[in-house]
Amino acid sequence: MDMDNEENFKVYFHENIHLRTFLRDNITGGLIHSEFFPNKEFDEMKLSNSAQRIKIEPNAGGNSVISEVLSFEFLNQVCQAELLETEMEVSYSQESSTKVDFVCKICDKKVGVSVTRAMKYRGSYTENDANDLLTKKLRGIIRSRKNCMEKWSKQILHVWVQNAETANIITVVYNNLPANIRSDTIVLVTLTSFSSIYKDERNKNTQ
């Protein structure tokens, strides 16, 4: 499925099943492959007001602002996502709880979204790398949902990848994870070579 009605980027989904189908399922999750083709550099993109909020408001730390901003714009284009809360606006029962990057409304459902990048600064990305990443992030998003004071009904783990090999590794590892770790989380794997998404991660690794 092609979506090219936006000036900033074009999105392509590999599977026939749409993200909305998984969102309507209150019991199970799943994995979806997609691609992201930018039409301009990040600094030249005309961002929505909600994406601007994610960009300028404080977060809990880390080097992933651009990937989080573009994750929201992706969901906004594909599913008309409405931003409800940025990372530091979400309230948790435990101060030490893991946090989602933003909460949005899609298909009348409140959805917690966590964004990550499957990349390795040196060497090839391996199944061990993918297992560590997915296990940590999926467990974290489940804990976030459990501890959130304002409950949401579904969660998305948005994983940016740089090449098809990494996307395939993520898929193989995901399919072999225990059901309790996969839970009902939607794993959205998005392939893109857009350097802005990975720039902060590279900077972090060179410090």
ABEGO torsion letter per residue (X at the ends): XBBAABAABBBBBABABBAAAAAABAABBEBBBBBBBBABBAAABBBBAAAAAAAABBBAEEBAAAAAAAAAAAAAAAAGBBBABBAAABBBABAABBBBABBBBBGGBBBBBBBBBBBBABEBBBAAAAAAAAAAAAAAAAAAAAABABBBABBBBBBBBABAAAAAAAAAAAAABBAAAAEABBBBBBBBABAAAAAAAAAAAAX
